[in-house]
C-alpha cells in the first residue's frame, strides 16, 4: 500500500458526529492527531456529546457545532479552513409515515447542503461521503448465490420499493446519485464509502437502530429470524476505511466495505457456537427459499489496506457490548 498522509495537526469536519460510524471515525481521527470540528443537531443533548468529549484528545482538539442538514449554509463556518470533510449524517429510519420529509429530504438535500459548503472552501482537498450497500445491490437484476457484486453496481429507487426499510434504501440511493452529480459538476474530489450491515461495539450511550434490528432482536427472545442475507462489516473497519480514503492520495471513486455475506440463519448458527446456552430463534420468519448469499468483491477495498475483522469476532463484540452497556443478559 502506498504511503499515506499524516493527520497530525490537519483539520477535518465530521457531520453527524454523534452517530454509530461517525463516533468511531472521531475516535480514530483523534488517535491520529487530527484537529476536528464535529456537527451535532443539538449540542446541549448530553447523549449526543458526552461520549465524544470523553475520548482521548477531545479536550484540546475536538470542537462541537450545531448544524441542520436542511438549513442551507449551516455547515459553512465549520468546513471553512478544513483539509477534509467526512459526511456521515443521514437518518437511519426503516419505517416512516412521512418518508419524504423524515428520511429522503434530510439524506438528499442534506448531502447537497454539505457539498455546497465544501465547494466554497478552497482548503478542502477531499470529501468522504458515507453511503451504503443499500445504494449498490438493489437493481433490476437481483443477486443470486453466484453473483459477485462490485463498485460498478448502482441501486435504482424502483428496485428498492417494497423491501424492508425501503424508505432508507431509497434515501441512500438518491443521496449518492445526487452527490456524484454535484461533485462532478463542481470538481469536488469525493469518495463514496459503501459499507454493508455494520455491527460491533457502540460508543454512544443509546442503541443504534441497525444493531437493534440485526443483533439485539436475535438474542432477546425472538422466535424467528428474517429471511435476509446481507454483507457484514465491523464498525471499526468502516471507520478505518473512511480515514484511509482521506489519507491515501490515489484513492478515488466508490469502495464497498464487506467482510462476508451471510444469511441471518448463519448469524444464528455463529451465536449458537459462541453462546451455547442462549435462547435463539430456530426458524425463519417465512417459508420462502432462503435469500441468496451473493458475494461482494473486496478487490478495490483491499487497496486501502484494511485487514477485515471476521464476522464471528464482530458478532461477539456486539453481544458483549450489548451486555455491558445495556445490561442484556446472555
C-alpha positions in Angstrom: 0.0 0.0 0.0 1.3 3.5 -0.9 2.4 6.0 1.7 -0.4 7.7 3.5 -0.6 11.3 4.6 -0.1 12.1 8.3 -3.1 13.5 10.2 -1.0 15.4 12.7 -2.4 18.9 13.0 -4.8 18.6 10.0 -8.3 20.0 10.4 -11.3 18.0 9.3 -15.0 18.2 9.8 -17.3 15.2 10.6 -21.0 15.6 10.1 -23.4 13.7 12.2 -20.6 13.1 14.7 -22.7 11.5 17.4 -23.7 8.6 15.2 -22.5 5.0 15.3 -20.0 5.1 12.4 -19.1 8.7 12.9 -18.2 8.3 16.6 -15.7 5.6 15.6 -14.3 7.9 12.9 -13.8 10.6 15.5 -12.1 8.2 17.9 -9.6 7.1 15.3 -9.0 10.6 14.0 -8.1 11.8 17.5 -5.7 8.9 17.8 -4.0 10.1 14.6 -3.6 13.6 15.8 -6.3 15.4 13.7 -7.9 18.6 14.8 -11.7 18.3 14.3 -15.0 20.2 14.2 -18.0 17.9 14.7 -21.6 18.7 13.7 -24.3 17.8 16.2 -28.0 18.7 15.8 -28.4 19.7 19.4 -25.1 20.4 21.3 -27.0 20.7 24.6 -28.0 17.0 24.4 -25.5 15.0 26.5 -26.5 11.7 24.9 -25.1 13.2 21.7 -21.9 14.8 23.1 -20.6 13.2 26.3 -19.2 10.0 24.6 -17.3 12.2 22.1 -16.0 14.7 24.7 -14.7 11.7 26.8 -12.4 10.5 24.0 -8.6 10.8 24.4 -7.5 14.1 22.9 -11.0 15.5 22.7 -10.4 18.3 25.3 -7.9 20.1 23.1 -8.7 19.1 19.6 -12.5 18.4 19.4 -14.9 21.3 18.8 -18.6 20.8 18.5 -21.0 22.9 16.5 -24.8 22.8 15.8 -25.9 22.2 12.2 -29.1 21.3 10.5 -29.0 19.2 7.3 -31.9 21.0 5.9 -30.6 24.5 6.6 -28.5 26.0 3.7 -25.2 27.3 4.8 -25.4 25.5 8.1 -22.0 23.9 7.6 -20.2 26.8 6.2 -18.3 28.0 9.3 -17.4 24.5 10.4 -16.0 23.5 7.0 -14.1 26.7 6.5 -10.3 26.0 6.8 -10.7 22.2 6.8 -8.4 19.9 4.8 -11.1 17.2 4.6 -14.8 16.5 5.3 -16.4 13.3 6.4 -20.1 13.5 5.6 -21.8 10.7 7.6 -25.0 12.5 8.7 -28.2 10.8 7.4 -31.3 9.5 9.0 -31.3 5.7 9.7 -35.1 5.1 9.7 -36.5 1.9 8.3 -40.2 2.8 8.5 -41.8 6.2 8.4 -45.3 7.7 8.0 -43.7 10.6 6.1 -40.6 9.2 4.4 -40.1 12.3 2.2 -39.6 14.8 5.0 -38.2 12.4 7.7 -35.8 10.3 5.6 -35.3 11.2 2.0 -35.1 15.0 2.2 -32.5 15.1 5.0 -30.5 12.5 3.2 -30.5 14.1 -0.3 -30.9 17.8 0.5 -28.6 17.5 3.5 -25.9 15.9 1.4 -26.2 18.7 -1.2 -26.1 21.4 1.5 -22.8 19.9 2.9 -21.3 19.6 -0.6 -22.3 23.2 -1.4 -20.4 24.3 1.7 -17.4 22.2 0.6 -17.4 23.8 -2.8 -17.0 27.2 -1.3 -13.8 26.3 0.7 -10.6 26.0 -1.3 -8.7 24.3 1.5 -10.9 21.2 1.3 -8.9 18.6 -0.5 -11.3 15.7 -0.3 -14.8 14.8 0.8 -15.5 11.3 2.2 -19.2 10.5 1.8 -20.8 7.7 3.8 -23.2 5.8 1.5 -24.2 2.2 1.9 -24.6 -1.1 0.1 -28.2 0.0 0.1 -27.2 2.2 -2.9 -25.4 -0.7 -4.6 -27.2 -4.1 -4.5 -30.9 -3.2 -5.3 -31.1 -3.4 -9.1 -33.5 -4.8 -11.7 -31.4 -8.0 -11.6 -31.4 -9.2 -8.0 -28.2 -11.0 -7.0 -28.1 -14.8 -6.9 -25.8 -17.2 -5.0 -23.3 -17.0 -7.9 -23.4 -13.2 -8.2 -20.3 -11.1 -7.4 -21.3 -7.5 -6.6 -18.7 -4.8 -7.2 -18.4 -1.0 -7.3 -20.0 -0.8 -10.8 -23.4 -1.7 -9.3 -25.9 1.1 -8.5 -29.3 0.6 -6.9 -32.4 2.1 -8.5 -35.2 3.6 -6.4 -37.7 1.4 -8.2 -35.9 -1.7 -7.2 -35.8 -0.6 -3.6 -39.6 -0.2 -3.2 -41.4 -2.8 -1.2 -38.3 -4.1 0.6 -37.6 -4.0 4.3 -36.7 -0.4 5.1 -37.4 0.8 1.6 -37.5 4.5 2.6 -33.9 4.2 3.9 -32.8 2.2 0.8 -34.3 4.9 -1.5 -32.8 7.7 0.6 -29.3 6.3 0.3 -29.7 5.6 -3.4 -30.9 9.1 -4.2 -28.4 10.8 -1.9 -25.4 9.0 -3.5 -26.7 9.7 -7.0 -27.1 13.4 -6.2 -23.7 13.6 -4.5 -21.9 12.2 -7.5 -23.6 14.6 -9.9 -22.9 17.6 -7.8 -19.3 16.6 -7.1 -18.5 16.1 -10.8 -20.2 19.3 -11.7 -18.2 21.3 -9.1 -14.9 19.4 -9.4 -15.0 18.1 -5.8 -12.7 15.2 -5.1 -15.3 13.0 -3.4 -15.0 9.3 -2.4 -18.1 7.2 -1.5 -17.8 4.6 1.2 -20.5 1.9 0.8 -20.5 -0.3 3.9 -22.7 -3.4 4.3 -24.6 -4.0 7.5 -22.4 -2.6 10.3 -22.1 -4.2 13.7 -19.6 -4.1 16.5 -19.2 -2.1 19.8 -21.2 1.0 20.3 -19.5 4.2 21.6 -22.7 6.3 22.1 -24.9 5.7 25.1 -28.0 4.8 23.1 -28.5 1.6 21.0 -28.3 2.3 17.3 -31.1 1.1 15.1 -29.0 -1.4 13.0 -27.6 -3.2 16.0 -31.0 -3.3 17.5 -32.6 -4.8 14.4 -29.7 -7.1 13.4 -28.4 -8.5 16.6 -30.4 -7.5 19.7 -33.6 -9.0 18.3 -31.9 -12.3 17.7 -30.7 -12.6 21.3 -33.7 -11.1 23.1 -36.3 -13.8 22.7 -37.3 -13.6 19.1 -38.7 -16.9 17.9 -37.9 -16.3 14.2 -35.1 -14.7 12.2 -35.5 -12.7 9.0 -35.2 -14.3 5.6 -32.5 -11.9 4.6 -28.8 -12.1 3.6 -26.6 -9.1 4.0 -22.9 -8.2 3.7 -21.5 -7.7 7.2 -18.7 -5.4 8.4 -17.2 -4.4 11.7 -17.7 -0.7 12.6 -14.0 -0.2 13.3 -13.1 -1.4 9.8 -15.6 1.0 8.4 -14.2 3.9 10.3 -10.6 2.9 9.4 -11.5 2.7 5.7 -13.0 6.2 5.8 -9.8 7.7 7.2 -7.6 5.8 4.8 -9.7 7.0 1.9 -8.9 10.5 3.0 -5.2 9.9 3.6 -4.3 7.8 0.5 -3.7 10.2 -2.4 -4.6 7.7 -5.1 -7.9 6.7 -3.5 -10.9 7.5 -5.7 -14.5 6.6 -6.6 -16.5 4.1 -4.6 -15.5 1.5 -2.1 -17.8 -1.3 -1.0 -16.9 -2.5 2.5 -18.0 -6.0 3.4 -16.1 -8.8 5.3 -18.6 -11.5 4.2 -22.2 -12.0 3.0 -24.2 -14.2 5.4 -27.9 -15.0 6.0 -29.5 -14.4 9.3 -29.6 -18.2 9.7 -25.8 -18.1 9.6 -25.7 -15.5 12.3 -27.9 -17.7 14.5 -25.5 -20.6 13.9 -22.5 -18.5 14.9 -24.3 -17.2 18.0 -25.2 -20.8 19.0 -21.5 -21.6 18.8 -20.4 -18.5 20.8 -23.2 -18.8 23.4 -24.4 -22.4 23.6 -27.0 -21.7 26.4 -28.5 -18.7 24.7 -32.2 -18.9 23.6 -32.1 -18.1 19.9 -34.7 -18.3 17.1 -34.9 -21.7 15.5 -36.9 -20.9 12.3 -37.1 -18.4 9.5 -40.0 -15.9 9.5 -41.3 -17.2 6.2 -41.4 -20.4 4.2 -39.8 -18.9 1.0 -36.4 -20.1 -0.2 -33.6 -18.5 1.7 -32.4 -15.2 0.4 -29.3 -15.8 -1.7 -25.8 -15.3 -0.2 -24.2 -13.5 -3.1 -20.6 -12.4 -3.0 -19.2 -8.9 -2.7 -15.9 -8.1 -4.3 -13.1 -7.0 -1.9 -10.6 -6.2 -4.7 -10.9 -2.4 -4.5 -11.4 -2.2 -0.8 -8.2 -4.2 -0.3 -6.2 -1.3 -1.9 -7.0 0.7 1.3 -5.0 -1.9 3.3 -7.9 -3.0 5.6 -7.5 -6.4 7.2 -11.1 -7.2 7.9 -12.2 -8.3 11.3 -14.1 -11.7 10.9 -17.9 -11.8 11.3 -17.6 -14.1 14.3 -15.5 -11.6 16.2 -17.7 -8.7 15.2 -20.8 -10.6 16.4 -19.2 -11.5 19.7 -18.0 -7.9 20.3 -21.5 -6.7 19.5 -23.1 -9.0 22.0 -20.5 -8.3 24.7 -21.1 -4.5 24.2 -24.9 -5.0 24.5 -24.3 -6.9 27.7 -22.1 -4.3 29.2 -23.8 -1.1 28.1 -27.5 -2.1 28.2 -27.5 -4.8 30.9 -28.7 -7.5 28.5 -28.3 -11.0 30.0 -26.8 -13.7 27.7 
